[in-house]
Amino acid sequence: MPPYLNQRRDDDHVLSAAPTIVCARGLPGSPMNTGSSAWQVIASSSVLSLALLGDALIYAVLPVHADAFGISLVWVGILLSANRFVRVFAYGLVAQITTAVGPRRMCIAAAIGAVVSTALYGVGNGEVVLLLARALWGIAYAILVLVTLAYAVEVRAGAGARVGWSRAIQRLGPILALLGGTWLTQLMGPRSVFVVLAAITLFAIPLAMSLPHGAPVAKRGRRPPALGRPRTIDSLFFLQGMGVDGVFALTITLILAEKHSLSAAVLSGGALLAMRHIGEAVAAPLFGKLGDRFGAAKVFAVSVFLTAAGFLGVAAGFTVTGALLMLVFRGALASLGPATIVQATAENDSVMEPLARMQAWRDFGAAVGPLMAGAVVGFVSPQTLHGGVAAAMLGALVWWLAIRDRVQQSD
């Protein structure tokens, strides 16, 4: 397990220090060099938006076109999980390297990696090549997500809103990929479309190069021990990733194919998967601002409850309504999760370690989700899987609220 995921106490409030990424020219929201800081948020988020093109479309295309890529359905689950397993183990090392060489260089490297991985989806064939492409993408995403978060939360006041706007920018590319890419798939085939997306992703490289130079300054802490049992809030991040980005993403086209033709299922599934990104683009800034105003933890709890309600809707047969409810509030959690972490962290402590922990547990859930769904979907219906996720999420929410209240009463 990754070395930076350590445990000191299960109260989600006391968080240990670890290496963090700071640019000498200032980060978003910093009183110095605010113009440069704003561009760092915009440019880094735009790089990630373009980098996500291929990853977004692969979820809609691979489950129903596995034969065209020379793989089985079981391998679909493995491939959609592989990049997330890589990320779980990569976050700590990525944070240390970024501290040493600077976020600009890492962004450039990640943009190049995203271009190569997307191109490999189109020109590669078989398990080995696609597995390498997914692993490369996992490293690229780990770099970009930590750098964009670092820029957004360096100044904690208003961090929820800044994370929300950063997330909104990031979602634009995946939305276009899922809406336009699924249509292009019908015209060009499931392989050629990724070559086109790789060409578009090339624009991420000059964007990354436009980031300002700056000597990184490290806040160093003791080396944390290996991962222990998850904290209460970690279980919610895990279930969010497992449910929305795992079970739902892998099975939604299969659910729709039960009542519609294959081509209609791919188009409809792509539209709903695009709503995952549209929901985040719209909800993340709005709920991030609400979290800054009313307290991120309160709004976070309501959003988790409504996300679980969406899973129950899909399980009960209200596929589109349940999916839309789930996806909107999943988007809210994209900004409320980091904001809850930031607001619960002492002012003098680094926020990068708990943010890395949050991202790692979420990615670990998103890795387990497709793997589990791909293995058991032949024996358990997708609707039953959604019901199980809803029950687990509601149970974890009650657990977190109970532990959090007890800790607050004891303080």
QUIZIHU-V51064 format. One record per run of one state. SS is the DSSP state (2 for helix, 1 for strand, 0 for the rest). FROM is the first residue (numbers start at 0). TO is the last residue. If there is no record, write none. Layout:
SS:FROM:TO  SS:FROM:TO
This chain:
0:0:18  1:19:19  0:20:21  1:22:22  0:23:32  2:33:60  0:61:64  2:65:68  0:69:71  2:72:100  0:101:101  2:102:122  0:123:125  2:126:152  0:153:157  2:158:187  0:188:190  2:191:200  0:201:201  2:202:208  0:209:214  1:215:215  0:216:217  1:218:218  0:219:230  2:231:256  0:257:260  2:261:293  0:294:294  2:295:314  0:315:317  2:318:342  0:343:350  2:351:375  0:376:380  2:381:409  0:410:410
